[in-house]
Amino acid sequence: MKQMVKTGRLFFAIGMGAFGIHQLLYADLKPVLIATWPTWLHGIHLLSYIGNLGLIAACLAIIVGRNARLWTIFAGTLLLILFLINHIPYQLSTNPGFVGGWSDALKALAISGGFFSVAGSLHEIESGSDGKSYDWIKPLEKIIPFGKIFFSFTIIIFGIEHFLYPGFVETLVPSWIPWHTFWTYFAGAALIVSGLAIIFNFKARPAAALLGIMIFIWFAILHLPRGFADPYSGNGNELRSVFESLAFSGIAFVIAGTTKKSK
C-alpha cells in the first residue's frame, strides 16, 4: 500500500504540475480552476501567473518531499475557495440545470480533494527552519478527511453523465475498440459504484485501486493519443485532459493506499 501511495502522489504531482505549466503558457487559469474572471478584477495575467506558479510549487513540494503537507493543504484550500465563490455562483447564474456544464467546477472540486488526500498521506507539519510553527494552518487540516469525498462526488457525477450523454461519450471510445455503447455504460456504472464505495467506505480500498487502474488505462489509450493528435485547439483542451487523467488516477491510488480496510 505504501508503494501505491507513492505512485499515486507521483502521478498526481506530475499531472497537476504539467497542468500548471500548460496553463502558465496560456497565462490563464480558466476554464478548470476558474470559471470566469470578475469584470472588476484587474491584473488578471499577473494573478494567473502567481496562481499557476503556486500550483507548480505545490507539485514540486510533493515530488521532492519538502514542506509538501503545508503546500498541498494550501493548494487544496485555495481550489475549494475558488469552487465555492467562483464556480458555483457562475454555474447557478448560467446553466444550473445542465449537468455537463458543471464539469469544470467538479474538476476543480476533485483536484482540491486530490491535494487534501495527498496531504493526508504525508507526515505532520513540522516547524520551519526559523523555528516558527505552522499552527495557523492546523484548522485547515480538519478538511483533509473530506478530500476523498470531494473527489468521489465528482467521479459519481461523471459516471452519471455517461448515462445522460451516451452519444457523446461513445465518440471518446477509441475506434479500434468494439462495443462502444457497452463500454460507455460499463465505465459510467464503474465510476458511480467506485465513488459510492469510497464515500461509504464499503470495499473502498479495492474500489479506489480499480478506479485508479481504469483511469490510468484511459490516460494511456484514450487521452494520450488524443492529446498528441490535437494539442492546440481549444487552448490545448485535449492535452490538458492528458494531465487531468494522470492526476485523477493518482488521486484514486492515494485514496486506495490510505483508506483503512473496511469490515
TATA-V54112 format. One record per pair of residues at least 6 apart in sequence whose ideal C-beta (glycine too) atoms are under 6 Angstrom apart, sorted by the first residue. I is the first residue (numbers start at 1). J is the second residue. If there is no record, write none. Layout:
<<I,J> <I,J>>
This chain:
<<1,257> <4,253> <4,256> <4,257> <5,121> <5,254> <5,257> <7,253> <8,250> <8,253> <8,254> <9,62> <9,118> <11,246> <11,249> <11,250> <12,114> <12,118> <12,247> <12,250> <12,251> <13,59> <13,62> <13,63> <15,243> <15,246> <15,247> <16,59> <16,247> <17,56> <17,59> <18,243> <19,243> <20,52> <20,55> <20,56> <22,240> <23,52> <24,52> <26,235> <27,45> <27,48> <28,48> <29,48> <29,51> <31,104> <32,104> <32,107> <32,108> <33,108> <34,82> <34,86> <35,86> <35,87> <35,90> <36,90> <37,44> <58,71> <58,72> <58,75> <61,67> <61,68> <61,71> <62,68> <68,122> <69,119> <69,122> <69,125> <70,125> <70,134> <72,115> <72,118> <72,119> <73,119> <73,137> <73,140> <75,115> <76,112> <76,115> <76,116> <77,140> <79,108> <79,111> <79,112> <80,112> <83,108> <83,109> <87,105> <87,108> <91,102> <91,105> <95,101> <99,164> <106,154> <106,157> <109,150> <109,154> <110,151> <110,154> <112,150> <113,147> <113,150> <113,151> <114,251> <116,143> <116,144> <116,147> <117,147> <117,148> <117,251> <117,254> <117,255> <118,254> <119,144> <120,144> <120,258> <121,254> <121,258> <125,134> <127,133> <148,198> <148,255> <149,199> <151,251> <152,195> <152,198> <152,199> <155,191> <155,195> <156,192> <156,195> <158,191> <159,188> <159,191> <159,192> <162,169> <162,184> <162,188> <163,188> <166,184> <169,184> <170,180> <170,184> <173,180> <173,183> <174,221> <194,207> <194,211> <197,203> <197,204> <197,207> <198,204> <198,207> <198,208> <201,262> <202,262> <204,259> <204,262> <205,256> <205,259> <205,261> <208,252> <208,255> <208,256> <209,256> <211,252> <212,249> <212,252> <212,253> <215,245> <215,248> <215,249> <216,249> <218,245> <219,245> <219,246> <219,249> <223,241> <223,242> <223,245> <224,242> <226,238> <227,238> <227,239> <227,242> <230,238> <231,239>>
